[in-house]
Each structure stands twice: as structure tokens, then as C-alpha cells.
């Protein structure tokens, strides 16, 4: 969830004043995490950001389309940032049978 969404929700639920919200919006996340004593946890979370990985929602949609034969395994592989052979092995291991593709 984005910082903007959290701040907006806290404001809407009257759990944060407009002044506090403005102060959070204008500050760097690193500074906020340091102030909260969460610097090490924040660094650990950020370290994983460089790993290739599709959004869970998008991967789920691609898997759904794959199961219907609308897209090939290459689409799922691209979203996961891995080669197609690895993806095919993982799909089979997870119970995803390779569907027949629909021709237009």
C-alpha cells in the first residue's frame, strides 16, 4: 500500500490531522523509518526490491489467462523475470497443466 493511500485513510478516519499528514507526505521514507526506529527493517525490505517479481495481482491474472489458453507460459515467465523452461517446470509442479491454446 502506498504512503499516500495510508495517509489519506488515516485522515479520512480522523486518526491523523491534516498538519501531521502534510508533514509525513513531505518527508523522505528513510527519515520516517529512522525516527520510528525501523532503519534496519526498512533496509532489509528495500534490499529485496531489486529481485525480479511481477505484481501478485498481475501474475494471478496471467495464470488465469494461461489456464484458459489465452496466453502462453512465456507471459508468466516474463512477469516472474525467469526463463520459460523454469516457468513451465514450476507450473507443472504446481498443478498447472499446459492448456490448449485458442486460435483466433
C-alpha positions as CSV (number, residue, x, y, z in Angstrom):
1,X,0.0,0.0,0.0
2,X,1.4,3.4,-0.9
3,X,2.2,6.0,1.7
4,X,-0.4,8.4,0.1
5,X,-3.1,5.8,0.5
6,X,-2.2,5.2,4.1
7,X,-2.1,8.9,4.9
8,X,-5.4,9.5,3.1
9,X,-7.1,6.7,5.0
10,X,-5.8,7.9,8.4
11,X,-7.0,11.4,7.6
12,X,-10.4,10.2,6.3
13,X,-10.9,8.1,9.5
14,X,-9.8,11.2,11.6
15,X,-6.8,9.3,13.0
16,X,-4.4,12.0,11.8
17,X,-4.6,15.7,11.5
18,X,-4.1,17.5,8.2
19,X,-0.9,19.0,9.6
20,X,0.5,15.6,10.5
21,X,-0.4,14.2,7.2
22,X,1.3,17.1,5.3
23,X,4.4,16.5,7.4
24,X,4.5,12.8,6.5
25,X,3.9,13.5,2.8
26,X,6.8,15.9,2.6
27,X,9.4,13.7,4.4
28,X,11.6,11.0,3.0
29,X,10.7,7.5,3.9
30,X,14.2,6.8,5.1
31,X,13.9,9.6,7.6
32,X,10.4,8.4,8.8
33,X,11.7,4.9,9.3
34,X,14.8,6.1,11.2
35,X,12.6,8.2,13.5
36,X,10.4,5.2,14.2
37,X,13.5,3.0,15.0
38,X,12.9,0.8,11.9
39,X,16.0,1.6,9.9
40,X,17.3,-2.0,9.8
41,X,14.0,-3.5,8.9
42,X,13.5,-0.9,6.2
43,X,16.9,-1.6,4.7
44,X,16.1,-5.4,4.7
45,X,12.8,-4.8,2.9
46,X,14.4,-2.5,0.4
47,X,17.2,-5.0,-0.4
48,X,14.6,-7.3,-1.9
49,X,13.2,-4.6,-4.3
50,X,15.8,-5.4,-6.9
51,X,14.7,-9.0,-7.2
52,X,12.6,-9.6,-10.4
53,X,9.0,-10.3,-9.5
54,X,5.7,-9.4,-11.0
55,X,2.9,-7.9,-9.0
56,X,0.9,-10.7,-7.4
57,X,-2.3,-9.4,-9.0
58,X,-0.8,-9.3,-12.5
59,X,0.8,-12.8,-12.0
60,X,-2.6,-14.1,-10.9
61,X,-4.3,-12.6,-14.0
62,X,-1.6,-14.1,-16.2
63,X,-2.1,-17.5,-14.6
64,X,-5.8,-17.3,-15.1
65,X,-5.3,-16.4,-18.8
66,X,-2.7,-19.2,-19.1
67,X,-5.2,-21.7,-17.6
68,X,-7.7,-20.7,-20.3
69,X,-5.2,-20.9,-23.1
70,X,-5.4,-17.2,-23.8
71,X,-1.6,-16.6,-23.2
72,X,1.4,-18.9,-23.2
73,X,3.8,-19.7,-20.4
74,X,6.2,-17.0,-21.8
75,X,3.8,-14.3,-20.4
76,X,4.0,-15.8,-16.9
77,X,7.8,-16.2,-17.3
78,X,8.2,-12.6,-18.3
79,X,6.2,-11.4,-15.3
80,X,8.3,-13.5,-12.9
81,X,11.6,-12.5,-14.6
82,X,12.7,-16.0,-15.3
83,X,13.3,-18.2,-18.3
84,X,10.3,-20.1,-19.9
85,X,11.6,-23.6,-19.2
86,X,11.9,-22.9,-15.5
87,X,8.5,-21.4,-15.5
88,X,7.0,-24.4,-17.3
89,X,8.5,-26.8,-14.8
90,X,7.2,-24.7,-11.9
91,X,3.7,-24.5,-13.5
92,X,3.6,-28.3,-13.9
93,X,4.9,-28.8,-10.4
94,X,2.2,-26.6,-9.0
95,X,-0.5,-28.5,-10.9
96,X,-1.0,-26.1,-13.9
97,X,-1.5,-28.3,-16.9
98,X,-0.3,-26.8,-20.2
99,X,-3.6,-25.8,-21.8
100,X,-4.5,-26.0,-25.5
101,X,-4.3,-22.5,-26.9
102,X,-7.3,-21.0,-28.6
103,X,-6.8,-19.9,-32.1
104,X,-8.4,-16.7,-33.4
